[in-house]
Amino acid sequence: MSEEVYIVAQIAIKEYDAYFTQYGAPFIGVIKKFKGRVIAANKEAETLEGPSFGNWTVLLKFPSRALALNFMNSKEYAPLKDLRINELTTDNRIFLLPAKIGV
């Protein structure tokens, strides 16, 4: 049985309007193809410990690790990923987190 996973992203967006128009709007259609969904996305993440990073935090959920990785490495997402990394943001931190408790 596949285990659900989350992708957590901390992003430093240059300009919100451009980001949402060029990246955010088409992103939703692509993530749905891989059975992913946006759980939370906003600029109000509160850092409780450690240094703060970025101005946008996103939590995505996928039914399996394979689907999450297929999404991240897909030809459909590639142009959006390139746009995010090379034009719309100054830095990104992306984490894959299994939906389980363990070591």
C-alpha positions, 0 to 999 in steps of 0.5 A: 500500500502506498503511503501519503506524502507531503511536499513542504515549500518555503519560497522567496517570491520576488513579486506576488502578482507575477508569481500567481499569474504566471505560476500559481494559476497553471500550477493547479491544473498540473498538480491535479494530474498527479492527484496532488492537492494544495493543503495550505499556501500563504505568506502568514507562516509563523516561524516558531523556532530557528531562522525564518526563510522566504515570504510564501509557504506551501503544503501539498499532499500526494497519495504516494511518494511516486506520484509526488516525485513524478509531479516534481520531475514531469514534463508538464511541471518542468516549464513552471518549475524553471519559471519559479526557480529562474525568474519568479523567486530568489530562493526555494526550499522544497521538502518531501515529508512522508505522512508517517511518524517514525525514525 
